[in-house]
């Protein structure tokens, strides 16, 4: 897979580095606030401005829908906030949304299917309301909090729900990305084209070619996925 075929998704904290990232080759922006907490939902103004800039410069925007830092287990109030934020992000003409919902089960995390269905329904409603013609959905690294045995069934469920891609490190946080290549390849093979497995965390402009070649991934994600001037 040649360098020109790799879609590089730059993880941006607000608008600050977006112009430089796009100029350096990022074709998609994952737009967040508060990266110290692994990303929360940015403001409407930030989304609107970033989308306008990205669209004028040949890039797309995925907006984080996450009401707080911490875990990914959300109560009723938080899910209502997330539904409202989906609508706002789509009103600002985002190309897609990024979310993840888990529940606690027997001392471990499991996919919160009813919560995921709610968010996907909110996406569909916003898509219809704004006549968007399709909204991408990424299930974020909440996926990595699932036990390994639960991950393949989670791929099946998320594919059935219409999720576009899953962002994953392929292993515990902080492990070298190349140590997780075999698992990322296994996840990709299981997905079998039903959704995209998007490798992230520990991927930089220096190793992205090696990672995507080893995994067979068409896309890669990171805060250093392109070299900023």
C-alpha positions, 0 to 999 in steps of 0.5 A, a space after each residue: 500500500 503506497 503512501 498516497 493511498 493512506 488516509 491520515 486522520 489527525 486527532 485535533 484538540 479544537 481548531 488550533 492545529 487543523 490548518 497545519 495538519 491539513 497542509 501536511 496531508 491529513 485528509 480527515 480530522 477527528 475534532 475534540 476538546 480536552 485531549 488531556 481526558 482523551 477527548 470530549 465534545 467541542 463547542 458548536 462554534 469550533 465544529 462549525 468553523 473547523 468543518 468550513 475550513 476543512 471542506 474548503 481544503 479537501 478534508 472531512 471532519 469527525 466530531 467527538 461526542 463525549 460529555 466528560 472524561 473518565 469511563 464510557 459508562 453513561 447514565 440517562 442524563 449523559 445519553 440525552 446530552 450525547 443525543 443533543 450533541 449529535 444533532 448540534 454537530 450535524 447542524 454544524 455540517 460535520 461529516 461524522 461523529 465519534 462515540 463509544 458506550 459501554 456497561 459494566 458486567 461481571 466486573 468487566 466492561 461490555 458493549 452497551 447495545 441499547 445506548 449504542 442504538 440510541 446514538 445511532 438513532 440520533 445520527 439517523 434522525 439528524 441525517 434526515 433532518 439536515 438532509 446530509 446523505 449519510 453520516 460516518 460513525 466511528 466507535 472510539 477506543 472505548 473498544 479497547 476497554 472490552 475484554 479480548 473475548 468480547 471484541 469480535 462479537 462487538 465488531 459483529 454488533 457494531 457492524 449490524 448497527 451501521 457503524 463505519 469504523 472502530 478506532 483501536 490500538 489493538 492492545 493495552 494503552 501504552 503498548 508499542 503499536 507494532 506489538 499489536 499488529 497481529 491483533 489488529 490484523 485479526 480484528 481487520 480480518 474478522 470485520 471482513 469489510 463490514 466496517 473499517 478497523 482504524 489503528 491508532 495511538 502510537 502511530 506517527 508520520 515516521 511509522 505510519 507506512 510500516 503500520 498500515 502495511 503490516 495491518 493492511 489498513 486503509 486508514 490510520 489515526 493519531 495526534 502525530 500522524 502528519 508532521 506539523 511545521 
